[in-house]
Amino acid sequence: MTEMLGYEFMQRALLAALVVGIAAPAVGIYLVQRRQALMGDGIGHVALTGVALGFLLSTSPVWMAVLVASLGAMGMELIRWYGKTRGDLALALLFYGGMAGGVMIINLAPNGSNANLVTYLFGSITTVSQPDLINIVCLSAAVLLVCVGLRRQLFAICQDEEFARVTGLPVRLLNLLLAVTAAVTVTVSMRVVGLLLVSALMVIPVATAQQATRGFATTLGLSVLFGVLVTLSGTTLSYHADVPPGASIVLIAIGLFVVVTVLATPLARRRAKRAAADGGTGTLEEEYTPVRA
């Protein structure tokens, strides 16, 4: 462990993993709540077009990906809001259009080829530079500010949009803000796990936490804890075993999900029996703010 920390590139890698491990589940819990677990995949494909545009225009692929992914996420939300296109069809448009656009544009760029996209598709955390790390930290801080500062409002629109609208919340604006926040999270995470696997980091820690708890606040905290655990563990494993970090992080997350599910099943059964014996009563948070999809 000491040897690993002696390398500056590993210090940057672990710090990036820590920050992304916090931010991704913080956004993912809202996507899971509103049954849009695959939204991260759709945004990731659109972000690929942004990366390719960065190469074409000789500018920062990360910031261009943030811009394009944000526009794509907002477009999907507007289609869902105004159009008759269903949410799953809007996601499909993001999937296929984003991927095709990225492949087409990268081949138009000077000296561009599909090989330039590999780092962003599958992640390359050990190549994170100091400017990359600064971008990751700043963008993740903005994501956390939104997810934590507006947690009550965001939860309300994810739980019941009609009720949120009746209470006076700006539902349309909050939906767009959540879409942009998810887009920023995807682009921040692409250097860690890659655009093709980023949705897993946003969803699996949340699904794991849901196996052990029911309250929203507790699930959010536990999701972030699991996110940090799997990102740091996967990065460490990739260094010692010389394996891809993105794949390591996702496989560890899946393994943790299986372990927690097995351990939590007896607890869930006892809780269900106790609730039945008490006539179905429970705490205020459990009854009125459930987080299970």
N, C-alpha and C positions, 0 to 999 in steps of 0.2 A: 504493500500500500504506500509506504514511504517513497519507494522508488518511483511509483507512478506519479506521485505528487511533485516529484522533482523536475518533471517536464512541464514547460509552460503550456504546450498545446493541450496537455491533459488537464491542467488547471482550468484552462478556458473551456474545455469540453465538459468537465464536471459542473462548472458554474452554469453553462448554458443548459445542461440537462436539469439542474436544480430549478432554474427559472421556468423552463418549459414544463417541467413536471408539476409546477404549481399552477401555471396559467391554463394549460389545456383542460384539466378536469373542471376548473372553475367555470369555463364556458360550456363544457360538455354536459354538465348537469342540467342546464336549461334546454339544450338540444334533445337530451333524452326525455325530459319532462314533456316536451311538445311533440314527441315521436318523430324527430328529425335526426335520428342517430347517424344517418348516412349523408347529412348535409356537408360534413367535413370533407368527404370524398368528392362531392360535386364541386365545392370551392377549390379543393386541391387541383382538380383538373383545369379549372379556370386560371388558377395561379400559374399553371404551367405556361399558359399563353403570355402572362406577364413576364415570366422569366425569359422566354424567348424574345419578347419585345425588348427587354433589357440588353440582350446580346445584339439585337438588330440596331438599336439606337445607341449602342456603346455607353449605356448608363447602368446604374445599379440594378441588377436583376431582382434583389430583395425588395427595394422600394417600388419598383415597377410592378412586381407581383402583388404587393400590398394594394396598390392603386387598382389594378385590374381585378383582383379577387374581390375587393370591396364593391366595385361597380357590378360585378357578376352576382354577388350575394344580394345586393340591393335590387338588381333586376329580377332575380328569382322571387324575392319578397313582393315586389310590385306585381309580378305576374300572378302570384298566388292571391294577392289582395284584389286587384282590379279585373283580371281576366278570368275566364272560365277554365283555364288550364289547371289541372290538379297539381298538388305539390309534388307528387312522384314524377309527373311528366316534366315539370320545371327542373327537377333534379337531373332527369335524363338529358335535357337540353344542355345543362351545365357540364355533365359528364362528357358527352360526345363532342360538343362544340369546343370545349376547352382543350381537350386532348388533341383534336384535329388542328385547331388553331396553333397550338404550341409546336407541333411537329412541322406544320407548314412554314411558320415564321422563322424557326431556327434554321431551316434549310435555305432561307433567303438572306440570312445574316452573313456578313463577310467571314469566311473561314468557319462558318457554323455547321454543325452536324448534330445528329441525335445524341452523340456521345456527350455533348455539352450538358444535356439534360439529366444524365444519369445521377449526378451528385444530388440534384434536387428531387429526383423521383424516389431515391432510396435512402437519402440522407448521408451525410459525411461529417459527423460531429467532431472528429479529430482534426478537421481542416478549418475549424472556426477560427477566424482571425480576430484581432482586437477590435477593429471596426465592426465586424459581424456581431461580436459579443455586446458591444455598446448598443447596437440596433436591437438585439434580442431583449436586453434588459429594459430599454426604454419602452419598447412596444408592449412587452409583457406587463410592465408597471401600469400602462394605460389600460390594458385589458382587465387587470385586477381591480383598478379603480372603478371601472364600470360594473364589473360582476359583483363586487362586494358593496360598493356604495349604493347601487340601485337594485340590490338583491330582492327587496320586497316587491318593487314594481315589476321587475323582470319575472319573478316567480308568478306574480298575479296574472300577467298576460299569457304565460305558458300554461297555467292551470285552467284559466277560463277567460277568454278574450272578451266575451260579452259582458261578464260580470265586471271585468276591469274597466270596460268602456262606461258602464253605468256609474261606476264610482268616480269617474272623471279623469282617469288616467289617459295620457296621450298614446293610445295603443299603437297607432300607425308609426309614430315616431320611435317608440320603444322597440317595435319589431325591426325597423330599419337599423336602429342602433345595435341590437343583438346580432343582426346579420353581418354588419360591419365588424363587430367585435369578433365574431367567429372567423371572418375572413382574415383579420389581423393575426389571430391565433394560429391559423393554418400556415400562413407565411412565416411566422416566427418559428414554428415547429419543423419546417421543412428541412432545415439543416441538421436536425436531431434525428428524426425518424423517417423523413422523406415524405413527399406529397402523397404517395400511394398508401402509406401506413399511418398518416397523421390522424385519421378519424379514429383509429383504434386507441390512440393515446387519449383522445377526448372522451371516449365512450366507455372503454373497459374498466378504468378505475372507478367510474361512477357506478357501473353495473356491479362491480365487486362490493362497493360500499353499501349498495342497496340490499345485499344479502345479509348484512349484519345490523342494519338500522333502518328506521322508518322516517324519522324527522328530517326536515329539509336542511336545517343548519348542521346537524350532526353528520348527515350524508355528505354535505359540501366539505366539511372539515376532513372527514375520513377519505373522501375521494382525492383531495389534495395530498394527504399523507401517502396514500397508495401511489399516486402519480409520481411523487418525489422518490419513493422507494424503488419503483420499477425503472425509472430513468437513470438513477445513480447506479443501481445494480447492473442494468444492461450496459451502461458505459464502462463500468469496471470489468465486466465479463468480456466485453469486446477487446479491451486492452490485453488482458491476460491470456485469452484463448484465441486471439487474432481472428475474430468473427465479426460480421457486420453489426454495428451498434443498433441500427434501426430494427433489424429483425430480432436482435437479442432483447431489446426493450419490450417489443410487442409479445414475444413468446413468454417472457417472464410475467408480463401482465396477465396473459391468459392462464398461466400456471397458478398465479396468485388467485385469480378468479375461481378456479377449480377448488383450490385448498379452502378458501373462505366459504364457498358454497357448501362443501362437505361438512365443515365445522359448524356452520350456522344453521344447517337444516334441523338438528335436534332442538336448538334454541327456538327456532321459528315454530316448531310443532308445540313446544311447551307454552309459548306465548299465545298461540291460537287456542289451546285448551283453556288457558287461564282467562282469556277474553270471553270465551263461550260460557265459562262458569260464572263470570261476573256480569253476564247479560250483554256482552259486546261493548262494554264501556272501555274507554282508554283515555289517554291524555289528550289535551286540546290540540297539540301539535300533530299527534298521530292521526286524529280523526279528520282534521280540517286542512292539513297541509301535507298530504301524502306525496311521496316522490316517485313511487313506482309507476312505470309507464303502463 
